[in-house]
Amino acid sequence: MTKWDHDGPILEIDKLSISFFTRLREIPAVMDFSVTVQPGEAVGLVGESGCGKSTVALGVMQDLGRNGRIVGGSIKFKGRDLSEMNDEELRDIRGSEIAMIYQEPMASLNPAMKIGKQLMEVPMIHQGASEKEAYDRALQVVTDVKLPDPKRMLDSYPHQLSGGQQQRIVIAMALMSEPALLILDEPTTALDVTVEASIVELVKDLGRKYGTSMLFISHNLGLVLETCDRICVMYSGEAVERGSIEDVFDEMQHPYTQALFRSIPLPGADKNSHPLVAIPGNFPLPHERPPGCNFGPRCDYFEQGRCDQGSIQMEPVPGNDRHYTRCLKFREIDWNAPLAEVETKEKGKIGNVVLKMDNLKKYYEVAANALFGGGATKVVKANETLSFEARESETLAIVGESGCGKSTFAKALMGLETATDGQILLDGKSIEQVPIEKRDTKTVADVQMVFQNPFDTLNPSMTVGRQIIRALEVFGIGENEAARKQRMLELLDLVKLPRDFATRMPRQLSGGQKQRVGIARAFAGGARIVVADEPVSALDVSVQAAVTDLLMEIQREEKTTLLFISHDLSIVRYLSDRVMVMYLGHVVELGTTEQVFSPPYHPYTEALLSAVPIADTSVEKKHIVLEGDIPSAMNPPSGCPFQTRCRWKTEVPGNLCDREVPPVRILGQDHQIKCHLSDANLAKMEPVIKIAAE
């Protein structure tokens, strides 16, 4: 079947309802959902996990599995109803007319097949192309997605590529047949922020080049702002607001959209003077939705007897083209009213130095031939002369891409690894050579960790209360079981979980609630230092605000030193007192948050700032896309570790960047960077993020 021409919308979803059927009941996943994608248009679908975004995408692909069924409404592609097509017609469309890119690139690649062969299959199967035509096409597309050395890429297996390269191959595969519609389901969640920026840039360019229409599913409002023309906000299975990016971002007309924006750290938010406002309550489960408006129980403007009656329809917003909202009161709400006075917090008084790292080095020996062992060994320099201090009640953020050595240094601090060289001093006591099994109970209780993924860190067969009591036993806290039980209940109060959660099992908790249990456990022994390793990156936007706020509050009460490892610079700017930027095992910049976020920057910090998507239409950003991937720590470049990707390198005379590791320079009080640039060059640096004057 040839591709058919059509001059109306590419995708038209009208009053779509999708349910999943279990033995006990029908679970409505999507209700009364409508969205239209015009030719060449990119539409963002935004919402928290469980709101039905991916279900809509699977509905479009007609791939709902055995239990899923479309129970109302229609999905039309180029004017034809997809549910009326037979299997053969659908097979022809999938992959050639409609392509989908998933969150996890390896799920779409065959690990036992070379990349070239996987790409060539698409035109050979869908368009009957010859092997030579298919190879030429594959080479062209791999070049289009800006991968280095395209011929070598086609000859590689998926495991030989980095995550960002794999995701580019998946995008190349989706583009092989020049589809009319590309569905992207959270395509950059697993990637570093700099790689994400280049993938987003790529998707926009390719959209323009191939004229592809896009449905971009994401929970990141900043990404949607940068990639899409229009946006549809979903909550609990329904579209609650849709319109152009400008309409929805600047003139929002639904309380949920407003609440979402108040819970993300935009420039100007500050943990003390402008704290984030978390959305109260929890997301309703599909079979426990409230009567009337789904958002009602969490809404500031809820009116009993009105908002909880019958179903609520989408209504057009007067004066705006194609802007709709699902709110009965949108005409009565003063959307520009200033936020009710949020309680401003007292800035915690920063105390004495608790932790000092002095020239810490951590090297690993790896077999050069990792597969079969033996032969020569190579040294991987995971941490290279790391020095810093952290004080009581201070939040020090550690920022960098994957592979920069953030987690290695955390492991050395926790005692899961011992240092190769240098010192780690905890309250003046040297601990770098003491592995965790040899540390005394107090040291173990003093240095605790909150992990990235709350799902992996709880024992699935133990109640929440029991897991916290176990931690108290290990730390030797409480005279007897009754005292420990009392302390466990107090810890649940501390992390703002109801006391009856003590008898619940982890599977009965949401991601945000599990992360709170992890925090309660970390603080069980009165920790002096808590290492938070990406503690909110696996959580939804609205939950992130509540968890970050909780960490800050506990820190104020307990005077804890918080080492916050993250690649999300918006959150770092919001909550940290000082920031340390790492690249390939080196600390390239260290200073107060104010110093690190305003020029002069280290060139890497500058690129990191430019890569962060910001959900604010009034922000102007300097556009810097880093070329290439992070070099491997097994084979680092000579001279400055960043020189292979640096846009300022040409400003330094005499190939100095290629030859010598830069010395540490002090720019201002406690502000240090590792860079060869002259003072005159540094003085020329402009701010990356500018907020347009109102």
JOSULUR-V421781 format. One record per pair of residues at least 4 apart in sequence whose ideal C-beta (glycine too) atoms are under 6 Angstrom apart, sorted by the first residue. I is the first residue (numbers start at 1). GAP is how many residues later the second one is. D is the distance in Angstrom with one decimal. If there is no record, write none. Layout:
I;GAP;D
I;GAP;D
This chain:
1;91;4.8
6;72;3.7
6;73;5.3
8;71;5.6
9;27;4.8
9;29;5.4
10;27;5.2
10;29;5.5
10;170;5.5
10;171;5.3
10;203;4.3
11;26;4.1
11;66;5.9
11;170;5.7
12;24;5.2
12;64;4.3
13;21;5.8
13;22;5.0
13;62;5.2
14;20;5.3
14;59;5.4
14;60;5.3
15;17;5.4
15;19;5.8
15;58;3.7
16;17;4.5
16;57;3.9
17;14;5.1
17;54;4.9
17;55;3.6
17;56;5.6
18;11;5.2
18;12;4.3
18;37;5.5
18;41;5.4
18;52;5.5
19;7;4.8
19;9;4.9
19;52;4.9
20;7;4.8
20;9;5.7
20;47;4.8
20;48;5.1
21;5;5.4
21;46;5.3
27;259;4.8
27;260;5.6
29;23;5.2
29;26;4.6
29;208;5.8
30;22;4.3
30;25;5.3
30;26;5.9
30;207;5.1
31;206;5.0
31;207;5.4
33;206;5.3
35;197;5.0
37;4;5.6
37;6;5.0
37;176;4.9
39;174;5.9
40;171;5.2
41;172;5.6
41;188;5.2
42;172;4.1
42;174;5.9
42;185;5.8
42;186;4.4
42;187;5.4
43;172;5.6
43;187;4.8
44;172;4.8
44;180;3.4
44;184;3.8
44;187;4.5
45;8;5.0
45;172;4.7
45;187;5.3
46;178;5.6
46;187;5.2
47;4;3.5
47;6;5.4
47;187;3.5
48;492;4.0
49;491;5.7
51;183;4.4
51;184;5.7
51;185;5.9
52;182;5.9
52;185;4.5
53;164;4.7
53;181;5.9
54;131;5.7
57;126;5.0
57;128;5.5
57;160;6.0
58;5;4.9
58;6;5.4
60;15;5.7
61;39;5.9
62;20;5.5
62;28;5.5
64;4;2.9
70;13;5.9
74;7;5.3
75;7;4.9
76;5;5.4
77;5;5.5
85;4;3.9
85;5;5.1
93;4;4.4
93;5;5.6
96;30;4.0
96;81;4.2
97;82;5.6
97;83;5.4
98;81;5.9
98;83;4.7
99;75;3.7
99;80;4.2
99;83;5.4
100;83;4.4
101;69;5.5
101;70;5.9
101;73;5.2
101;83;4.8
101;86;4.9
102;5;5.4
102;6;5.7
102;83;5.4
103;82;5.7
103;83;4.3
103;86;5.3
105;61;3.9
105;62;4.4
105;65;4.7
108;62;4.9
109;49;4.3
110;8;5.9
111;47;5.5
113;4;5.2
113;5;5.3
114;43;6.0
115;38;5.9
115;39;5.5
115;41;5.5
115;54;5.6
116;22;5.7
116;38;3.2
119;19;3.9
119;54;5.7
119;57;5.9
120;4;5.8
120;14;3.8
120;15;5.9
120;18;5.3
121;4;5.6
122;4;6.0
122;54;3.9
122;55;5.5
123;4;4.8
123;6;3.9
123;11;4.7
123;14;5.4
123;53;5.8
124;5;5.4
124;10;5.0
126;51;5.1
129;4;4.1
129;5;4.7
139;11;5.5
141;31;4.4
141;34;5.6
141;35;5.7
142;5;5.2
142;8;4.2
142;11;5.3
142;30;5.5
143;7;5.0
145;23;4.3
145;26;5.6
145;27;4.7
145;57;5.9
147;6;5.0
147;21;5.6
156;4;4.4
158;8;6.0
161;4;3.8
161;5;5.0
162;467;5.2
163;28;5.8
164;27;5.5
164;31;3.7
174;8;5.9
178;32;5.5
181;32;5.1
182;30;5.0
182;32;4.9
183;32;4.8
184;32;4.9
185;32;4.7
186;31;6.0
186;32;5.8
188;8;4.0
188;11;5.4
191;4;4.4
191;5;4.9
192;209;4.2
192;210;5.6
193;374;5.1
193;418;4.7
193;419;6.0
194;417;4.7
194;432;4.8
197;414;3.7
197;428;5.9
198;427;5.1
200;26;5.8
200;27;5.6
201;424;5.5
204;23;5.9
206;4;5.8
207;5;5.2
207;7;5.8
216;11;5.5
216;12;5.6
218;5;5.1
218;6;5.6
219;322;6.0
221;394;3.6
222;391;3.0
222;392;5.0
222;393;4.3
223;390;4.7
224;4;5.0
224;7;5.7
225;20;5.9
225;390;5.4
226;387;5.3
230;14;5.4
231;14;5.7
231;17;5.0
232;7;5.3
232;10;4.0
233;7;5.4
233;8;4.6
233;24;5.2
234;5;5.7
235;5;4.8
235;21;4.9
235;60;5.6
236;48;5.6
236;58;4.1
240;14;4.8
240;16;5.3
240;86;4.7
241;7;6.0
241;13;4.1
241;16;5.1
241;84;4.8
242;82;5.4
243;4;3.7
243;5;4.8
243;80;3.3
245;4;5.7
246;4;5.5
247;4;5.5
247;73;5.3
247;76;4.4
248;4;5.8
249;368;5.0
250;367;5.7
252;5;4.2
252;6;5.3
253;64;5.1
253;72;4.1
253;77;4.6
254;71;4.7
254;73;5.1
255;44;4.7
255;46;5.5
256;39;4.8
259;20;4.7
262;15;4.3
263;13;5.5
263;15;5.6
263;16;5.9
263;278;5.9
263;279;4.8
263;282;3.8
264;277;5.6
265;4;4.6
265;305;4.6
265;306;5.5
265;309;3.7
266;350;5.0
267;424;5.9
269;5;5.0
269;7;5.9
269;305;5.1
270;4;4.7
271;4;5.9
271;281;5.2
271;303;6.0
271;304;4.9
272;73;4.8
272;75;4.9
273;71;5.4
275;67;5.7
276;269;4.1
278;267;4.2
278;268;3.7
279;19;5.6
279;263;4.2
280;18;5.6
281;16;5.7
281;17;4.3
284;4;5.4
284;5;4.9
289;5;5.4
290;6;5.4
290;7;5.4
291;17;4.9
292;4;5.7
292;15;5.3
292;16;3.7
292;17;5.3
293;14;4.8
293;19;5.3
295;4;5.1
296;6;5.0
296;11;4.9
296;12;5.7
301;28;5.5
301;32;5.6
302;5;5.2
303;4;5.2
312;14;5.4
314;10;4.5
314;12;5.1
316;8;5.6
317;6;4.2
317;8;5.9
325;5;5.0
329;4;5.6
348;45;4.1
348;208;4.8
350;41;5.0
350;43;5.2
350;44;5.0
351;40;5.8
351;41;3.1
351;42;5.7
352;40;5.8
353;36;4.8
353;38;5.4
354;38;5.3
354;174;5.6
354;207;4.9
355;35;4.4
355;71;5.9
355;174;5.7
356;33;4.9
356;69;4.3
357;29;5.5
357;30;5.9
357;31;5.6
357;67;5.4
358;29;5.5
358;64;5.7
358;65;4.4
359;26;4.9
359;28;5.7
359;63;4.0
360;23;5.8
360;26;4.2
360;59;5.5
360;62;3.9
361;22;5.9
361;59;4.7
361;60;4.1
361;61;5.3
362;20;4.9
362;21;4.2
362;46;5.3
362;50;5.6
362;57;5.8
362;58;5.3
363;16;5.2
363;18;5.4
363;57;4.5
364;16;4.5
365;12;4.7
365;14;5.9
366;12;5.3
366;14;5.5
367;6;4.8
367;10;5.8
368;7;5.5
368;8;4.6
368;10;4.9
369;6;4.9
378;256;5.5
380;253;4.9
380;254;5.2
381;204;5.3
382;23;4.9
382;26;4.0
382;203;5.6
383;22;4.8
383;25;5.5
383;26;5.3
383;202;5.1
384;201;4.2
384;202;5.1
386;23;5.9
386;201;5.8
388;192;5.9
390;4;5.8
390;6;4.8
390;171;5.0
392;167;5.3
392;169;5.9
393;166;4.8
394;167;5.7
394;183;5.0
395;167;4.5
395;169;5.7
395;180;5.7
395;181;4.7
395;182;5.1
396;167;5.5
396;182;5.0
397;167;4.7
397;175;4.3
397;179;3.7
397;182;4.7
398;8;5.2
398;167;4.8
398;182;5.1
399;173;5.8
399;182;5.1
400;4;3.4
400;6;5.6
400;182;3.8
400;183;5.8
401;229;5.5
403;227;5.3
404;178;4.3
404;179;5.4
404;180;6.0
405;4;5.9
405;177;5.7
405;180;4.2
406;159;4.9
406;176;5.9
410;121;4.9
411;5;4.2
411;6;4.3
412;5;4.9
412;7;5.2
414;35;5.9
415;20;5.3
415;21;3.5
415;24;5.4
416;20;6.0
418;15;5.3
418;17;5.8
419;13;3.9
423;7;5.7
423;9;5.7
424;7;5.3
424;8;4.1
425;5;5.8
426;5;5.2
434;4;5.2
434;5;5.3
439;4;4.2
439;5;5.1
441;35;5.2
445;30;4.2
445;80;2.9
446;82;4.3
447;82;4.9
448;74;4.0
448;79;4.1
448;82;5.3
449;82;4.6
450;68;5.3
450;69;5.6
450;72;5.1
450;82;4.6
450;85;4.6
451;6;4.8
451;82;5.7
452;81;5.3
452;82;4.0
452;85;6.0
453;85;5.3
454;57;5.8
454;60;3.6
454;61;4.1
454;64;5.4
457;61;5.5
458;48;4.3
458;56;5.9
460;46;5.5
462;4;4.7
462;5;5.2
463;40;5.6
464;37;5.3
464;38;5.8
464;40;5.3
464;53;5.3
465;23;5.4
465;37;3.1
468;20;4.5
468;23;5.7
468;52;5.5
468;53;5.7
469;15;5.2
469;19;5.2
471;50;4.6
471;53;4.2
472;5;4.5
472;6;5.5
472;12;4.6
472;15;5.9
472;52;5.3
475;50;3.4
478;5;3.9
478;6;3.7
478;9;5.6
479;4;4.9
489;10;5.2
491;29;4.3
492;5;4.7
492;7;5.5
495;21;4.1
495;24;5.3
495;25;4.6
497;4;4.7
497;19;5.4
504;4;4.6
509;4;3.9
509;5;4.9
511;28;5.4
512;27;5.4
512;31;3.5
515;32;5.6
522;5;5.9
522;8;5.4
523;4;5.7
523;31;6.0
529;32;4.7
530;30;5.5
530;32;5.5
531;32;4.7
532;32;5.0
533;32;4.7
534;32;5.7
536;8;4.3
536;11;5.3
539;4;4.4
539;5;5.1
548;27;5.9
554;4;5.6
555;5;4.8
555;7;5.5
566;5;5.9
566;6;5.5
569;43;4.7
570;42;6.0
572;4;5.2
573;24;5.7
576;17;5.2
578;14;5.4
579;14;5.5
579;17;4.2
580;7;5.7
580;10;4.7
581;7;5.3
581;8;4.2
581;24;5.1
582;5;5.8
583;5;4.9
583;21;5.2
583;58;5.6
583;59;5.5
584;52;5.8
584;57;4.0
586;55;5.4
588;14;4.7
588;16;5.4
588;86;4.9
589;13;4.1
589;16;5.1
589;84;4.6
590;82;5.1
591;4;3.5
591;5;5.0
591;80;3.6
593;4;5.9
595;76;4.3
599;86;3.8
599;88;5.7
600;82;3.7
600;85;4.5
601;4;4.1
601;5;4.3
602;71;4.6
602;73;5.4
603;43;4.9
603;45;4.7
604;38;5.0
606;82;5.8
607;17;4.9
607;19;5.0
609;79;4.2
610;12;5.6
610;14;4.0
610;78;4.9
614;5;4.8
618;73;5.8
618;74;4.6
619;72;5.7
620;70;4.6
620;72;5.8
621;68;5.7
622;66;4.6
626;19;4.9
628;17;5.3
631;5;5.6
631;6;5.4
631;13;5.9
636;5;5.9
637;6;5.9
637;7;5.0
638;20;6.0
639;4;5.5
639;18;5.3
639;19;4.6
639;20;5.0
639;21;5.5
640;17;4.7
640;22;5.4
642;4;5.1
643;6;5.6
643;14;4.1
648;29;5.9
649;8;5.1
651;30;5.1
652;4;5.1
652;5;5.2
652;24;4.7
655;4;5.9
656;4;5.9
656;20;5.1
657;19;5.6
662;12;4.8
662;13;5.2
662;14;4.8
664;8;5.3
664;10;5.4
665;8;5.9
666;6;5.3
667;4;4.6
677;4;4.3
677;5;5.4
